[in-house]
Amino acid sequence: MEQIRWIFIDVGDTLMDEGPAQQKRIRDLIAREASLGRVRTYDEICGAILQCAREYESYLFGGALRRLGIPYDLPFDKELEKPFPGGAEVLRTLRERGYRIAVLANQPLGTRQRMERYGFLPYLDQVFGSAEVGLSKPDPAFYRYALEQTGADPARSVMVGDRLDNDVWPARQCGMRAIRVRQGFAAVQEARTPDHRPDAAVDNLYGLLNILPQIGKEGAL
């Protein structure tokens, strides 16, 4: 099996912890529903989000709103996101091991600036955000675009992300391999087809260092 040379990595619930922003949005939803005379509980809303994750809904919060019969959405405050522990350290170590790294993520405008703000940019060769590219996951065309722009060989590339539907499946459609990071709401997802099964899974970013060794040594994916 050929060694990995390129790592493509997701942002939300992979590099960045969306939990604080999601928690605020849920609390805001409960408060707004209460102002309209409706009682909602935190567990009820989380349960709906988790069910959407299990069923491979693309937009988990929006899917939960539809399930609950709520006819409006609420903003997601990206300023409340925070890097998962070890993110910059892991990226730096992987670069030192010889890998090239690119972000490939569904994100609003300003992805590159956010990567710089959180200390990730020095370890990234490219940043592909959906808003800037005009493509989004799970469309394999987004992955093909990133592969073409970087010149990466799909057989020597791996996608790292939290979602089986948005990260693993489209990567496999493009001939890439995939590592699942079991974080966030998507940690409940189960593979529906062989192409939804990652080549490896880790519980946090540090786990990548056990899977992706120094280039040139035996044992790379």
Secondary structure as a PSIPRED ss2 file (coil, helix, strand):
# PSIPRED VFORMAT (PSIPRED V4.0)

   1 M C   1.000  0.000  0.000
   2 E C   1.000  0.000  0.000
   3 Q C   1.000  0.000  0.000
   4 I C   1.000  0.000  0.000
   5 R C   1.000  0.000  0.000
   6 W E   0.000  0.000  1.000
   7 I E   0.000  0.000  1.000
   8 F E   0.000  0.000  1.000
   9 I E   0.000  0.000  1.000
  10 D C   1.000  0.000  0.000
  11 V C   1.000  0.000  0.000
  12 G E   0.000  0.000  1.000
  13 D C   1.000  0.000  0.000
  14 T C   1.000  0.000  0.000
  15 L C   1.000  0.000  0.000
  16 M E   0.000  0.000  1.000
  17 D E   0.000  0.000  1.000
  18 E C   1.000  0.000  0.000
  19 G H   0.000  1.000  0.000
  20 P H   0.000  1.000  0.000
  21 A H   0.000  1.000  0.000
  22 Q H   0.000  1.000  0.000
  23 Q H   0.000  1.000  0.000
  24 K H   0.000  1.000  0.000
  25 R H   0.000  1.000  0.000
  26 I H   0.000  1.000  0.000
  27 R H   0.000  1.000  0.000
  28 D H   0.000  1.000  0.000
  29 L H   0.000  1.000  0.000
  30 I H   0.000  1.000  0.000
  31 A H   0.000  1.000  0.000
  32 R H   0.000  1.000  0.000
  33 E H   0.000  1.000  0.000
  34 A H   0.000  1.000  0.000
  35 S H   0.000  1.000  0.000
  36 L C   1.000  0.000  0.000
  37 G C   1.000  0.000  0.000
  38 R C   1.000  0.000  0.000
  39 V C   1.000  0.000  0.000
  40 R C   1.000  0.000  0.000
  41 T C   1.000  0.000  0.000
  42 Y H   0.000  1.000  0.000
  43 D H   0.000  1.000  0.000
  44 E H   0.000  1.000  0.000
  45 I H   0.000  1.000  0.000
  46 C H   0.000  1.000  0.000
  47 G H   0.000  1.000  0.000
  48 A H   0.000  1.000  0.000
  49 I H   0.000  1.000  0.000
  50 L H   0.000  1.000  0.000
  51 Q H   0.000  1.000  0.000
  52 C H   0.000  1.000  0.000
  53 A H   0.000  1.000  0.000
  54 R H   0.000  1.000  0.000
  55 E C   1.000  0.000  0.000
  56 Y C   1.000  0.000  0.000
  57 E C   1.000  0.000  0.000
  58 S C   1.000  0.000  0.000
  59 Y C   1.000  0.000  0.000
  60 L H   0.000  1.000  0.000
  61 F H   0.000  1.000  0.000
  62 G H   0.000  1.000  0.000
  63 G H   0.000  1.000  0.000
  64 A H   0.000  1.000  0.000
  65 L H   0.000  1.000  0.000
  66 R H   0.000  1.000  0.000
  67 R H   0.000  1.000  0.000
  68 L H   0.000  1.000  0.000
  69 G C   1.000  0.000  0.000
  70 I C   1.000  0.000  0.000
  71 P C   1.000  0.000  0.000
  72 Y C   1.000  0.000  0.000
  73 D C   1.000  0.000  0.000
  74 L C   1.000  0.000  0.000
  75 P C   1.000  0.000  0.000
  76 F C   1.000  0.000  0.000
  77 D C   1.000  0.000  0.000
  78 K H   0.000  1.000  0.000
  79 E H   0.000  1.000  0.000
  80 L H   0.000  1.000  0.000
  81 E C   1.000  0.000  0.000
  82 K E   0.000  0.000  1.000
  83 P E   0.000  0.000  1.000
  84 F C   1.000  0.000  0.000
  85 P C   1.000  0.000  0.000
  86 G C   1.000  0.000  0.000
  87 G H   0.000  1.000  0.000
  88 A H   0.000  1.000  0.000
  89 E H   0.000  1.000  0.000
  90 V H   0.000  1.000  0.000
  91 L H   0.000  1.000  0.000
  92 R H   0.000  1.000  0.000
  93 T H   0.000  1.000  0.000
  94 L H   0.000  1.000  0.000
  95 R H   0.000  1.000  0.000
  96 E H   0.000  1.000  0.000
  97 R C   1.000  0.000  0.000
  98 G C   1.000  0.000  0.000
  99 Y C   1.000  0.000  0.000
 100 R E   0.000  0.000  1.000
 101 I E   0.000  0.000  1.000
 102 A E   0.000  0.000  1.000
 103 V E   0.000  0.000  1.000
 104 L E   0.000  0.000  1.000
 105 A E   0.000  0.000  1.000
 106 N C   1.000  0.000  0.000
 107 Q C   1.000  0.000  0.000
 108 P C   1.000  0.000  0.000
 109 L C   1.000  0.000  0.000
 110 G C   1.000  0.000  0.000
 111 T H   0.000  1.000  0.000
 112 R H   0.000  1.000  0.000
 113 Q H   0.000  1.000  0.000
 114 R H   0.000  1.000  0.000
 115 M H   0.000  1.000  0.000
 116 E H   0.000  1.000  0.000
 117 R H   0.000  1.000  0.000
 118 Y C   1.000  0.000  0.000
 119 G C   1.000  0.000  0.000
 120 F C   1.000  0.000  0.000
 121 L H   0.000  1.000  0.000
 122 P H   0.000  1.000  0.000
 123 Y H   0.000  1.000  0.000
 124 L C   1.000  0.000  0.000
 125 D C   1.000  0.000  0.000
 126 Q E   0.000  0.000  1.000
 127 V E   0.000  0.000  1.000
 128 F E   0.000  0.000  1.000
 129 G E   0.000  0.000  1.000
 130 S H   0.000  1.000  0.000
 131 A H   0.000  1.000  0.000
 132 E H   0.000  1.000  0.000
 133 V H   0.000  1.000  0.000
 134 G C   1.000  0.000  0.000
 135 L C   1.000  0.000  0.000
 136 S C   1.000  0.000  0.000
 137 K C   1.000  0.000  0.000
 138 P C   1.000  0.000  0.000
 139 D C   1.000  0.000  0.000
 140 P H   0.000  1.000  0.000
 141 A H   0.000  1.000  0.000
 142 F H   0.000  1.000  0.000
 143 Y H   0.000  1.000  0.000
 144 R H   0.000  1.000  0.000
 145 Y H   0.000  1.000  0.000
 146 A H   0.000  1.000  0.000
 147 L H   0.000  1.000  0.000
 148 E H   0.000  1.000  0.000
 149 Q H   0.000  1.000  0.000
 150 T H   0.000  1.000  0.000
 151 G C   1.000  0.000  0.000
 152 A C   1.000  0.000  0.000
 153 D C   1.000  0.000  0.000
 154 P H   0.000  1.000  0.000
 155 A H   0.000  1.000  0.000
 156 R H   0.000  1.000  0.000
 157 S E   0.000  0.000  1.000
 158 V E   0.000  0.000  1.000
 159 M E   0.000  0.000  1.000
 160 V E   0.000  0.000  1.000
 161 G E   0.000  0.000  1.000
 162 D C   1.000  0.000  0.000
 163 R C   1.000  0.000  0.000
 164 L H   0.000  1.000  0.000
 165 D H   0.000  1.000  0.000
 166 N H   0.000  1.000  0.000
 167 D H   0.000  1.000  0.000
 168 V H   0.000  1.000  0.000
 169 W H   0.000  1.000  0.000
 170 P H   0.000  1.000  0.000
 171 A H   0.000  1.000  0.000
 172 R H   0.000  1.000  0.000
 173 Q H   0.000  1.000  0.000
 174 C C   1.000  0.000  0.000
 175 G C   1.000  0.000  0.000
 176 M C   1.000  0.000  0.000
 177 R E   0.000  0.000  1.000
 178 A E   0.000  0.000  1.000
 179 I E   0.000  0.000  1.000
 180 R E   0.000  0.000  1.000
 181 V E   0.000  0.000  1.000
 182 R C   1.000  0.000  0.000
 183 Q C   1.000  0.000  0.000
 184 G C   1.000  0.000  0.000
 185 F H   0.000  1.000  0.000
 186 A H   0.000  1.000  0.000
 187 A H   0.000  1.000  0.000
 188 V H   0.000  1.000  0.000
 189 Q C   1.000  0.000  0.000
 190 E C   1.000  0.000  0.000
 191 A C   1.000  0.000  0.000
 192 R C   1.000  0.000  0.000
 193 T C   1.000  0.000  0.000
 194 P H   0.000  1.000  0.000
 195 D H   0.000  1.000  0.000
 196 H H   0.000  1.000  0.000
 197 R C   1.000  0.000  0.000
 198 P C   1.000  0.000  0.000
 199 D C   1.000  0.000  0.000
 200 A E   0.000  0.000  1.000
 201 A E   0.000  0.000  1.000
 202 V E   0.000  0.000  1.000
 203 D C   1.000  0.000  0.000
 204 N C   1.000  0.000  0.000
 205 L H   0.000  1.000  0.000
 206 Y H   0.000  1.000  0.000
 207 G H   0.000  1.000  0.000
 208 L H   0.000  1.000  0.000
 209 L H   0.000  1.000  0.000
 210 N H   0.000  1.000  0.000
 211 I H   0.000  1.000  0.000
 212 L C   1.000  0.000  0.000
 213 P C   1.000  0.000  0.000
 214 Q C   1.000  0.000  0.000
 215 I C   1.000  0.000  0.000
 216 G C   1.000  0.000  0.000
 217 K C   1.000  0.000  0.000
 218 E C   1.000  0.000  0.000
 219 G C   1.000  0.000  0.000
 220 A C   1.000  0.000  0.000
 221 L C   1.000  0.000  0.000
